Amino acid sequence: MHTKNFISPADVAEELDVSSATVLRLIHAGALPAIRVSERIYRIPIASFEMYKAGTLRGQPAIRLRRVAAQPRLGEGEDLPEPTRVAASTSR
């Protein structure tokens, strides 16, 4: 059986019966270690979450958060094709 190593903030929020925004505040405050996967996606190591729930999480997390470089949006700056018009059918 495959077990997950990381969970999402939504999963943590459901487990703790709080909002996802509260979980994100815990992450940003450094109270709950997390990995920033992309600009808006975080994942929490299961082991850290279990220690947080048990009250045994101490000190700075081993994983340090760092700023993710901004990435261009898909298709940004590309020229869009002109829409084609369909000729009206004259046959009846």
C-alpha positions in Angstrom: 0.0 0.0 0.0 1.3 3.4 -1.0 1.2 6.1 1.7 1.5 9.8 1.0 4.5 11.7 2.3 2.9 15.1 1.9 -0.6 16.5 2.4 -2.3 19.7 1.2 -3.3 22.6 3.4 -6.9 21.7 2.7 -6.3 18.2 4.1 -4.7 19.8 7.2 -7.6 22.2 7.6 -10.1 19.4 7.4 -8.2 17.3 10.0 -7.9 20.3 12.4 -11.4 21.6 11.7 -10.2 25.0 10.7 -10.1 27.0 7.4 -7.5 26.7 4.8 -6.6 30.3 5.4 -5.7 29.5 9.0 -3.4 26.7 7.8 -1.7 29.1 5.5 -1.2 31.6 8.3 0.4 28.8 10.4 2.7 28.0 7.5 3.7 31.7 7.0 4.2 32.2 10.7 6.6 29.2 10.7 4.5 27.2 13.1 3.8 24.5 10.6 6.6 23.4 8.2 5.7 23.2 4.5 7.3 23.0 1.1 6.3 25.6 -1.4 5.8 23.7 -4.7 4.9 26.7 -6.8 3.7 30.3 -6.4 0.4 29.3 -4.7 0.8 25.6 -3.8 2.1 24.3 -0.5 2.6 20.7 0.8 3.0 19.7 4.4 5.2 16.7 5.3 3.1 14.1 7.1 5.7 13.6 9.8 5.8 17.4 10.6 2.0 17.5 10.7 1.8 14.5 13.1 4.4 16.2 15.4 2.4 19.5 15.2 -0.8 17.7 16.2 1.0 15.9 19.1 2.6 19.2 20.3 6.1 17.9 19.8 7.2 20.1 16.9 10.1 22.2 18.2 12.5 24.7 16.7 12.9 25.7 13.1 11.8 23.4 10.4 14.5 21.5 8.5 13.0 22.7 5.3 13.3 26.4 4.7 10.8 28.3 2.6 12.2 30.4 -0.2 10.6 32.7 -2.7 9.6 31.0 -6.0 10.7 32.8 -9.1 7.8 34.3 -11.0 7.0 32.2 -14.1 5.3 33.6 -17.2 1.7 32.5 -17.7 1.1 30.0 -20.4 0.6 31.7 -23.8 1.5 35.1 -22.4 2.7 37.4 -25.2 1.6 35.1 -28.0 -0.3 36.4 -30.9 -3.8 35.0 -31.1 -5.1 33.8 -34.5 -7.8 35.9 -36.2 -11.3 34.4 -35.9 -12.5 32.9 -39.2 -16.0 33.7 -40.4 -18.2 31.0 -41.7 -20.0 32.1 -44.9 -23.8 32.1 -44.6 -25.4 29.3 -46.4 -27.7 30.4 -49.3 -29.1 27.0 -50.2 -32.6 26.3 -49.0 
